[in-house]
Amino acid sequence: MKQSLRAIPSVGKILDALGETGLPRPAAVALVRSKLASYRSGRAIPGFDDALAAIRSEIVSLSRSRIRPVINGTGIISHTNLGRSPLASEVVETLCSVGTNYSNLEYDVSSGERGARAAYLEHNLALLCQAEAATVVNNCAAALVLILKHYISGGRPEVIISRSELIQIGGGFRIPDILEASGARLREVGTTNKTSLADYAKAVTKQTAMILKVHHSNFFMGGFVESPTTEELASLSRKKRIPFVEDLGSGAVVETDEIADVEREPTPAEIMKRGVDLVCFSGDKLLGGPQAGIIAGKAKWIARLKREPFFRALRCDKLILSALQTTVDLYLAQSEPAVEGKADQKRGATMPALTMLGTSQDELRARAERMIADLDGLPLKASIGTGKGEIGGGTLPRSKIASVTVDLLPRSLALSDLASRLRLREIPVIGYISGNRFKLDLRTIFQRQDEEVVRAIRAVLG
Ligand SMILES: *Cc1c(COP(=O)(O)O)cnc(C)c1O
């Protein structure tokens, strides 16, 4: 039974009362219509003011979900929820010039004929990975599906993988599901903590399409564990004449342990040297580029992957390809053979994600001191704290990066309210609550954002 005989307000009346919504008008109209339709079909019809308030709140929440910059005070450098790695300014310049003009995406200016898509990028990417060849698809998940689909297409459906590597990597990415989606049949070997080379060897049959090794991206296994090395698996796969692929995930191409006091992440070049046929990794984790799935390895396999009809469904657009191209070139420009005896410590330093990783504690502390001085007079206790940053995005799970935080304790505002008020700013400021403080980790906040952070804190407490 209807709660009352109230009339449903008209769309026009609601829109007039809403005023400027910040949404494109058709989007606001659609939202109002759908809300009113739900009232019409529902049991309870609210009064005009209640309906208006409910609609306004939905409009605000839709409006807030528009993709825009946020300030990342979490200390997690490659934060998947916050867009992973920020791009280098040179990369953004490329995006502007390629995006606003026509480009030679598939056009050979030398011959005036159709050209190969991303030939330049693939050439330099292979060089960076020290592989015979390389190519790019949408993301690392897509790269894996493509690789699996290709190798099982010869009528051998089984993919051998250790039970210790049947992992989930954040946001619903599960290796077993990916295998299934590609049509491959899982041939699990070993146990959760121990897998031997013999386990792999025993599993190889006429049904075997390939051996897959997956990097333990987001968790660490210690204690009574064992697994064969990449070299051992490579040698087994050569002997058995089956392809061997390693999913590396993060794809740092620099020595992470030289940039900061963190564990060393294996580079694609290293993995290639250990004898894999193909390696795949993400473009937007430790590489610091746009979202992409990079595949590097034997020229023969790369060429075959590119001929797969499915490759077409996974190919990247000009923006991604040109952004990745500039990213790769920046690395190559910096990795010019170091002068003898003088290792270039700052390799990769122009990539924002790696700059953040390498920023010294002293530098962060100096910034924290300045910010705290600028917060003087506010009703809160502000102090310098310690942070445990991370690389994130499923990389270096054991490596906490020592960091410096600005810790806030408001006098008359709950920490969760402070956090939410800062999140709801035009430029949202994202921090976290720990040890009865609201913390902002300065490692992932650009120095150019310090002033805005201070302004935001002043505004929400003023
Ligand atoms: C992150 C990750 C993936 C998924 O990469 P996307 O580029 O996000 O698709 C796959 N494998 C491993 C080991 C990873 O760490």
The ligand as an SDF file (V2000), in Angstrom:
LIG
                    3D

 15 15  0  0  0  0  0  0  0  0999 V2000
   49.9200   -6.8210  -11.1030 C   0  0  0  0  0  0  0  0  0  0  0  0
   50.1640   -8.1640  -11.6290 C   0  0  0  0  0  0  0  0  0  0  0  0
   49.4180   -8.6490  -12.7120 C   0  0  0  0  0  0  0  0  0  0  0  0
   48.3090   -7.8570  -13.3260 C   0  0  0  0  0  0  0  0  0  0  0  0
   48.8250   -6.7820  -14.0360 O   0  0  0  0  0  0  0  0  0  0  0  0
   47.8430   -5.7050  -14.7340 P   0  0  0  0  0  0  0  0  0  0  0  0
   48.7650   -4.8890  -15.5640 O   0  0  0  0  0  0  0  0  0  0  0  0
   47.1980   -4.9630  -13.6250 O   0  0  0  0  0  0  0  0  0  0  0  0
   46.8680   -6.4710  -15.5430 O   0  0  0  0  0  0  0  0  0  0  0  0
   49.6980   -9.9270  -13.1690 C   0  0  0  0  0  0  0  0  0  0  0  0
   50.6580  -10.6740  -12.6090 N   0  0  0  0  0  0  0  0  0  0  0  0
   51.3980  -10.2400  -11.5710 C   0  0  0  0  0  0  0  0  0  0  0  0
   52.4530  -11.1360  -10.9980 C   0  0  0  0  0  0  0  0  0  0  0  0
   51.1820   -8.9600  -11.0430 C   0  0  0  0  0  0  0  0  0  0  0  0
   51.9150   -8.5120  -10.0150 O   0  0  0  0  0  0  0  0  0  0  0  0
  1  2  1  0
  2  3  1  0
  2 14  2  0
  3  4  1  0
  3 10  2  0
  4  5  1  0
  5  6  1  0
  6  7  2  0
  6  8  1  0
  6  9  1  0
 10 11  1  0
 11 12  2  0
 12 13  1  0
 12 14  1  0
 14 15  1  0
M  END
$$$$
